[in-house]
Structures are given as C-alpha cells and as structure tokens.
Amino acid sequence: YGLHSITDSPIFMQPIYAKKYGFPAHQELMDIALKYEKINPSLNIFIQRGNIPYQKIGRYENYEEAIQMDNEILQMLKSNLIYESFDSQNFNEILDFVIEEFEHGTCKSESCPAY
C-alpha cells in the first residue's frame, strides 16, 4: 500500500501544545502544518474518551486539563481539517474506516494507495 504513518501525535498537535505552553511561534508552526497538509493530506481520527478511566500516570494533564485539550484539538480539527470521530470502544469501526480509506478513500496524496 505504500508508506503510511499512524501516530497519536500528528503534526497538528505541535502548534496546539506550543500555544498551551506559551511558545511565541505557535502560529508559525500551524502555518507549516497547513502547508505540509496540502502536500501530504492526512487521515484524521479523533477518538472520544467514552467511559474509559483516565490514567494519570505518564501524563502532564489531570483529567480536567485533558478534557480542555480535547476541546482545543476538536476546535483545531473543525477549523482546519477533515476528520472522523469515533467512540473509544468502537475498535472494529475505527479499523474498518481506516482500511476502507486506504483501499477506496478519496486521498489524493502519492502516499495513499488509491492515488
């Protein structure tokens, strides 16, 4: 199928966290991410937390702060990208969506198999 990366920290997460922590060039990072997206379109999936208990170990935010970041991420997605949202419990639905997009989706990047 070509080369694909699956990550829980895509390029668009960097300007969001840069803004949160006061990095003065967070808008420039967003501009770079948007330029990159034009060349290499991404398949974006937001996984809703659902009823899975929050695990504080290894995280910088407490639960309330994590929810606030969820809202920041969703706002960025709504403003800049096409995305799908799934409940965290629907593993098979998420997998089916990814497979369908890679096999028959509308991705126009050379890295997508449908190109």
Summary of the structure (lengths in Angstrom):
residues: 115
radius of gyration: 15.4
end to end distance: 10.3
largest distance: 41.7
contacts: 253
relative contact order: 0.18
helix: 47%
strand: 9%
